[in-house]
Amino acid sequence: MSTFGLIQLFIILIYFAIPALVLYFILKLAIKNAIKELKDENIL
């Protein structure tokens, strides 16, 4: 019974971790591009 709970917990972690990682990389790229554009326009 405990192994089933452990597997279920692992699946839930993966279920939440994948969208979080995708969101993290999208935000990272967006911020990187925004900073690059601001530097090109001599704002930063």
mmCIF file of the N, C-alpha and C atoms, coordinates in Angstrom:
data_MODEL
# 
_entry.id   MODEL 
# 
loop_
_atom_site.group_PDB 
_atom_site.id 
_atom_site.type_symbol 
_atom_site.label_atom_id 
_atom_site.label_alt_id 
_atom_site.label_comp_id 
_atom_site.label_asym_id 
_atom_site.label_entity_id 
_atom_site.label_seq_id 
_atom_site.pdbx_PDB_ins_code 
_atom_site.Cartn_x 
_atom_site.Cartn_y 
_atom_site.Cartn_z 
_atom_site.occupancy 
_atom_site.B_iso_or_equiv 
_atom_site.pdbx_formal_charge 
_atom_site.auth_seq_id 
_atom_site.auth_comp_id 
_atom_site.auth_asym_id 
_atom_site.auth_atom_id 
_atom_site.pdbx_PDB_model_num 
ATOM 1   N N  . MET A 1 1  ? 0.830  -1.205 0.000   1.00 0.00 ? 1  MET A N  1 
ATOM 2   C CA . MET A 1 1  ? 0.000  0.000  0.000   1.00 0.00 ? 1  MET A CA 1 
ATOM 3   C C  . MET A 1 1  ? 0.867  1.259  0.000   1.00 0.00 ? 1  MET A C  1 
ATOM 4   N N  . SER A 1 2  ? 1.968  1.244  0.731   1.00 0.00 ? 2  SER A N  1 
ATOM 5   C CA . SER A 1 2  ? 2.829  2.426  0.815   1.00 0.00 ? 2  SER A CA 1 
ATOM 6   C C  . SER A 1 2  ? 3.536  2.702  -0.518  1.00 0.00 ? 2  SER A C  1 
ATOM 7   N N  . THR A 1 3  ? 3.841  1.637  -1.273  1.00 0.00 ? 3  THR A N  1 
ATOM 8   C CA . THR A 1 3  ? 4.495  1.840  -2.571  1.00 0.00 ? 3  THR A CA 1 
ATOM 9   C C  . THR A 1 3  ? 3.551  2.539  -3.541  1.00 0.00 ? 3  THR A C  1 
ATOM 10  N N  . PHE A 1 4  ? 2.269  2.217  -3.481  1.00 0.00 ? 4  PHE A N  1 
ATOM 11  C CA . PHE A 1 4  ? 1.283  2.867  -4.341  1.00 0.00 ? 4  PHE A CA 1 
ATOM 12  C C  . PHE A 1 4  ? 1.204  4.354  -4.029  1.00 0.00 ? 4  PHE A C  1 
ATOM 13  N N  . GLY A 1 5  ? 1.220  4.688  -2.747  1.00 0.00 ? 5  GLY A N  1 
ATOM 14  C CA . GLY A 1 5  ? 1.190  6.088  -2.324  1.00 0.00 ? 5  GLY A CA 1 
ATOM 15  C C  . GLY A 1 5  ? 2.430  6.830  -2.766  1.00 0.00 ? 5  GLY A C  1 
ATOM 16  N N  . LEU A 1 6  ? 3.564  6.165  -2.713  1.00 0.00 ? 6  LEU A N  1 
ATOM 17  C CA . LEU A 1 6  ? 4.837  6.758  -3.128  1.00 0.00 ? 6  LEU A CA 1 
ATOM 18  C C  . LEU A 1 6  ? 4.839  7.028  -4.632  1.00 0.00 ? 6  LEU A C  1 
ATOM 19  N N  . ILE A 1 7  ? 4.341  6.065  -5.403  1.00 0.00 ? 7  ILE A N  1 
ATOM 20  C CA . ILE A 1 7  ? 4.259  6.226  -6.861  1.00 0.00 ? 7  ILE A CA 1 
ATOM 21  C C  . ILE A 1 7  ? 3.302  7.366  -7.208  1.00 0.00 ? 7  ILE A C  1 
ATOM 22  N N  . GLN A 1 8  ? 2.186  7.416  -6.508  1.00 0.00 ? 8  GLN A N  1 
ATOM 23  C CA . GLN A 1 8  ? 1.197  8.471  -6.726  1.00 0.00 ? 8  GLN A CA 1 
ATOM 24  C C  . GLN A 1 8  ? 1.801  9.846  -6.423  1.00 0.00 ? 8  GLN A C  1 
ATOM 25  N N  . LEU A 1 9  ? 2.544  9.943  -5.347  1.00 0.00 ? 9  LEU A N  1 
ATOM 26  C CA . LEU A 1 9  ? 3.211  11.192 -4.965  1.00 0.00 ? 9  LEU A CA 1 
ATOM 27  C C  . LEU A 1 9  ? 4.213  11.610 -6.038  1.00 0.00 ? 9  LEU A C  1 
ATOM 28  N N  . PHE A 1 10 ? 4.966  10.644 -6.553  1.00 0.00 ? 10 PHE A N  1 
ATOM 29  C CA . PHE A 1 10 ? 5.960  10.891 -7.601  1.00 0.00 ? 10 PHE A CA 1 
ATOM 30  C C  . PHE A 1 10 ? 5.293  11.404 -8.876  1.00 0.00 ? 10 PHE A C  1 
ATOM 31  N N  . ILE A 1 11 ? 4.161  10.794 -9.244  1.00 0.00 ? 11 ILE A N  1 
ATOM 32  C CA . ILE A 1 11 ? 3.412  11.220 -10.433 1.00 0.00 ? 11 ILE A CA 1 
ATOM 33  C C  . ILE A 1 11 ? 2.896  12.645 -10.251 1.00 0.00 ? 11 ILE A C  1 
ATOM 34  N N  . ILE A 1 12 ? 2.397  12.965 -9.074  1.00 0.00 ? 12 ILE A N  1 
ATOM 35  C CA . ILE A 1 12 ? 1.906  14.322 -8.791  1.00 0.00 ? 12 ILE A CA 1 
ATOM 36  C C  . ILE A 1 12 ? 3.053  15.325 -8.879  1.00 0.00 ? 12 ILE A C  1 
ATOM 37  N N  . LEU A 1 13 ? 4.221  14.972 -8.349  1.00 0.00 ? 13 LEU A N  1 
ATOM 38  C CA . LEU A 1 13 ? 5.398  15.849 -8.430  1.00 0.00 ? 13 LEU A CA 1 
ATOM 39  C C  . LEU A 1 13 ? 5.778  16.123 -9.879  1.00 0.00 ? 13 LEU A C  1 
ATOM 40  N N  . ILE A 1 14 ? 5.814  15.084 -10.704 1.00 0.00 ? 14 ILE A N  1 
ATOM 41  C CA . ILE A 1 14 ? 6.144  15.240 -12.127 1.00 0.00 ? 14 ILE A CA 1 
ATOM 42  C C  . ILE A 1 14 ? 5.082  16.101 -12.809 1.00 0.00 ? 14 ILE A C  1 
ATOM 43  N N  . TYR A 1 15 ? 3.817  15.845 -12.468 1.00 0.00 ? 15 TYR A N  1 
ATOM 44  C CA . TYR A 1 15 ? 2.688  16.571 -13.051 1.00 0.00 ? 15 TYR A CA 1 
ATOM 45  C C  . TYR A 1 15 ? 2.793  18.073 -12.805 1.00 0.00 ? 15 TYR A C  1 
ATOM 46  N N  . PHE A 1 16 ? 3.307  18.464 -11.637 1.00 0.00 ? 16 PHE A N  1 
ATOM 47  C CA . PHE A 1 16 ? 3.473  19.890 -11.322 1.00 0.00 ? 16 PHE A CA 1 
ATOM 48  C C  . PHE A 1 16 ? 4.841  20.427 -11.748 1.00 0.00 ? 16 PHE A C  1 
ATOM 49  N N  . ALA A 1 17 ? 5.859  19.583 -11.754 1.00 0.00 ? 17 ALA A N  1 
ATOM 50  C CA . ALA A 1 17 ? 7.220  20.031 -12.062 1.00 0.00 ? 17 ALA A CA 1 
ATOM 51  C C  . ALA A 1 17 ? 7.402  20.382 -13.534 1.00 0.00 ? 17 ALA A C  1 
ATOM 52  N N  . ILE A 1 18 ? 6.823  19.598 -14.437 1.00 0.00 ? 18 ILE A N  1 
ATOM 53  C CA . ILE A 1 18 ? 7.009  19.844 -15.873 1.00 0.00 ? 18 ILE A CA 1 
ATOM 54  C C  . ILE A 1 18 ? 6.458  21.211 -16.294 1.00 0.00 ? 18 ILE A C  1 
ATOM 55  N N  . PRO A 1 19 ? 5.206  21.564 -15.980 1.00 0.00 ? 19 PRO A N  1 
ATOM 56  C CA . PRO A 1 19 ? 4.730  22.909 -16.351 1.00 0.00 ? 19 PRO A CA 1 
ATOM 57  C C  . PRO A 1 19 ? 5.527  24.014 -15.666 1.00 0.00 ? 19 PRO A C  1 
ATOM 58  N N  . ALA A 1 20 ? 5.970  23.786 -14.437 1.00 0.00 ? 20 ALA A N  1 
ATOM 59  C CA . ALA A 1 20 ? 6.764  24.788 -13.718 1.00 0.00 ? 20 ALA A CA 1 
ATOM 60  C C  . ALA A 1 20 ? 8.101  25.016 -14.424 1.00 0.00 ? 20 ALA A C  1 
ATOM 61  N N  . LEU A 1 21 ? 8.745  23.947 -14.867 1.00 0.00 ? 21 LEU A N  1 
ATOM 62  C CA . LEU A 1 21 ? 10.014 24.066 -15.598 1.00 0.00 ? 21 LEU A CA 1 
ATOM 63  C C  . LEU A 1 21 ? 9.816  24.776 -16.927 1.00 0.00 ? 21 LEU A C  1 
ATOM 64  N N  . VAL A 1 22 ? 8.752  24.423 -17.648 1.00 0.00 ? 22 VAL A N  1 
ATOM 65  C CA . VAL A 1 22 ? 8.454  25.060 -18.934 1.00 0.00 ? 22 VAL A CA 1 
ATOM 66  C C  . VAL A 1 22 ? 8.238  26.556 -18.725 1.00 0.00 ? 22 VAL A C  1 
ATOM 67  N N  . LEU A 1 23 ? 7.453  26.894 -17.716 1.00 0.00 ? 23 LEU A N  1 
ATOM 68  C CA . LEU A 1 23 ? 7.177  28.300 -17.398 1.00 0.00 ? 23 LEU A CA 1 
ATOM 69  C C  . LEU A 1 23 ? 8.464  29.034 -17.033 1.00 0.00 ? 23 LEU A C  1 
ATOM 70  N N  . TYR A 1 24 ? 9.326  28.380 -16.257 1.00 0.00 ? 24 TYR A N  1 
ATOM 71  C CA . TYR A 1 24 ? 10.604 28.966 -15.852 1.00 0.00 ? 24 TYR A CA 1 
ATOM 72  C C  . TYR A 1 24 ? 11.468 29.305 -17.065 1.00 0.00 ? 24 TYR A C  1 
ATOM 73  N N  . PHE A 1 25 ? 11.579 28.364 -18.007 1.00 0.00 ? 25 PHE A N  1 
ATOM 74  C CA . PHE A 1 25 ? 12.410 28.606 -19.187 1.00 0.00 ? 25 PHE A CA 1 
ATOM 75  C C  . PHE A 1 25 ? 11.817 29.683 -20.088 1.00 0.00 ? 25 PHE A C  1 
ATOM 76  N N  . ILE A 1 26 ? 10.480 29.721 -20.221 1.00 0.00 ? 26 ILE A N  1 
ATOM 77  C CA . ILE A 1 26 ? 9.829  30.760 -21.023 1.00 0.00 ? 26 ILE A CA 1 
ATOM 78  C C  . ILE A 1 26 ? 10.083 32.131 -20.406 1.00 0.00 ? 26 ILE A C  1 
ATOM 79  N N  . LEU A 1 27 ? 9.919  32.238 -19.094 1.00 0.00 ? 27 LEU A N  1 
ATOM 80  C CA . LEU A 1 27 ? 10.161 33.514 -18.408 1.00 0.00 ? 27 LEU A CA 1 
ATOM 81  C C  . LEU A 1 27 ? 11.623 33.933 -18.528 1.00 0.00 ? 27 LEU A C  1 
ATOM 82  N N  . LYS A 1 28 ? 12.533 32.967 -18.385 1.00 0.00 ? 28 LYS A N  1 
ATOM 83  C CA . LYS A 1 28 ? 13.963 33.246 -18.488 1.00 0.00 ? 28 LYS A CA 1 
ATOM 84  C C  . LYS A 1 28 ? 14.305 33.818 -19.864 1.00 0.00 ? 28 LYS A C  1 
ATOM 85  N N  . LEU A 1 29 ? 13.771 33.183 -20.910 1.00 0.00 ? 29 LEU A N  1 
ATOM 86  C CA . LEU A 1 29 ? 14.005 33.667 -22.274 1.00 0.00 ? 29 LEU A CA 1 
ATOM 87  C C  . LEU A 1 29 ? 13.390 35.040 -22.488 1.00 0.00 ? 29 LEU A C  1 
ATOM 88  N N  . ALA A 1 30 ? 12.189 35.256 -21.972 1.00 0.00 ? 30 ALA A N  1 
ATOM 89  C CA . ALA A 1 30 ? 11.504 36.540 -22.131 1.00 0.00 ? 30 ALA A CA 1 
ATOM 90  C C  . ALA A 1 30 ? 12.286 37.662 -21.454 1.00 0.00 ? 30 ALA A C  1 
ATOM 91  N N  . ILE A 1 31 ? 12.774 37.410 -20.251 1.00 0.00 ? 31 ILE A N  1 
ATOM 92  C CA . ILE A 1 31 ? 13.541 38.419 -19.503 1.00 0.00 ? 31 ILE A CA 1 
ATOM 93  C C  . ILE A 1 31 ? 14.864 38.701 -20.220 1.00 0.00 ? 31 ILE A C  1 
ATOM 94  N N  . LYS A 1 32 ? 15.511 37.641 -20.706 1.00 0.00 ? 32 LYS A N  1 
ATOM 95  C CA . LYS A 1 32 ? 16.776 37.782 -21.430 1.00 0.00 ? 32 LYS A CA 1 
ATOM 96  C C  . LYS A 1 32 ? 16.587 38.652 -22.677 1.00 0.00 ? 32 LYS A C  1 
ATOM 97  N N  . ASN A 1 33 ? 15.528 38.386 -23.431 1.00 0.00 ? 33 ASN A N  1 
ATOM 98  C CA . ASN A 1 33 ? 15.247 39.168 -24.637 1.00 0.00 ? 33 ASN A CA 1 
ATOM 99  C C  . ASN A 1 33 ? 14.881 40.601 -24.302 1.00 0.00 ? 33 ASN A C  1 
ATOM 100 N N  . ALA A 1 34 ? 14.132 40.802 -23.239 1.00 0.00 ? 34 ALA A N  1 
ATOM 101 C CA . ALA A 1 34 ? 13.737 42.155 -22.826 1.00 0.00 ? 34 ALA A CA 1 
ATOM 102 C C  . ALA A 1 34 ? 14.964 42.974 -22.440 1.00 0.00 ? 34 ALA A C  1 
ATOM 103 N N  . ILE A 1 35 ? 15.881 42.375 -21.688 1.00 0.00 ? 35 ILE A N  1 
ATOM 104 C CA . ILE A 1 35 ? 17.108 43.072 -21.277 1.00 0.00 ? 35 ILE A CA 1 
ATOM 105 C C  . ILE A 1 35 ? 17.953 43.412 -22.508 1.00 0.00 ? 35 ILE A C  1 
ATOM 106 N N  . LYS A 1 36 ? 18.033 42.468 -23.448 1.00 0.00 ? 36 LYS A N  1 
ATOM 107 C CA . LYS A 1 36 ? 18.797 42.698 -24.679 1.00 0.00 ? 36 LYS A CA 1 
ATOM 108 C C  . LYS A 1 36 ? 18.210 43.873 -25.467 1.00 0.00 ? 36 LYS A C  1 
ATOM 109 N N  . GLU A 1 37 ? 16.888 43.924 -25.577 1.00 0.00 ? 37 GLU A N  1 
ATOM 110 C CA . GLU A 1 37 ? 16.232 45.019 -26.296 1.00 0.00 ? 37 GLU A CA 1 
ATOM 111 C C  . GLU A 1 37 ? 16.454 46.353 -25.596 1.00 0.00 ? 37 GLU A C  1 
ATOM 112 N N  . LEU A 1 38 ? 16.381 46.361 -24.278 1.00 0.00 ? 38 LEU A N  1 
ATOM 113 C CA . LEU A 1 38 ? 16.607 47.601 -23.526 1.00 0.00 ? 38 LEU A CA 1 
ATOM 114 C C  . LEU A 1 38 ? 18.047 48.079 -23.688 1.00 0.00 ? 38 LEU A C  1 
ATOM 115 N N  . LYS A 1 39 ? 18.995 47.143 -23.705 1.00 0.00 ? 39 LYS A N  1 
ATOM 116 C CA . LYS A 1 39 ? 20.402 47.512 -23.902 1.00 0.00 ? 39 LYS A CA 1 
ATOM 117 C C  . LYS A 1 39 ? 20.616 48.084 -25.302 1.00 0.00 ? 39 LYS A C  1 
ATOM 118 N N  . ASP A 1 40 ? 19.944 47.502 -26.301 1.00 0.00 ? 40 ASP A N  1 
ATOM 119 C CA . ASP A 1 40 ? 20.060 47.995 -27.680 1.00 0.00 ? 40 ASP A CA 1 
ATOM 120 C C  . ASP A 1 40 ? 19.518 49.414 -27.813 1.00 0.00 ? 40 ASP A C  1 
ATOM 121 N N  . GLU A 1 41 ? 18.515 49.737 -27.017 1.00 0.00 ? 41 GLU A N  1 
ATOM 122 C CA . GLU A 1 41 ? 17.914 51.075 -27.061 1.00 0.00 ? 41 GLU A CA 1 
ATOM 123 C C  . GLU A 1 41 ? 18.579 52.039 -26.073 1.00 0.00 ? 41 GLU A C  1 
ATOM 124 N N  . ASN A 1 42 ? 19.669 51.601 -25.446 1.00 0.00 ? 42 ASN A N  1 
ATOM 125 C CA . ASN A 1 42 ? 20.440 52.408 -24.484 1.00 0.00 ? 42 ASN A CA 1 
ATOM 126 C C  . ASN A 1 42 ? 19.611 52.884 -23.288 1.00 0.00 ? 42 ASN A C  1 
ATOM 127 N N  . ILE A 1 43 ? 18.626 52.098 -22.894 1.00 0.00 ? 43 ILE A N  1 
ATOM 128 C CA . ILE A 1 43 ? 17.835 52.426 -21.698 1.00 0.00 ? 43 ILE A CA 1 
ATOM 129 C C  . ILE A 1 43 ? 18.575 51.916 -20.463 1.00 0.00 ? 43 ILE A C  1 
ATOM 130 N N  . LEU A 1 44 ? 19.198 50.752 -20.597 1.00 0.00 ? 44 LEU A N  1 
ATOM 131 C CA . LEU A 1 44 ? 19.982 50.193 -19.483 1.00 0.00 ? 44 LEU A CA 1 
ATOM 132 C C  . LEU A 1 44 ? 21.455 50.481 -19.692 1.00 0.00 ? 44 LEU A C  1 
# 
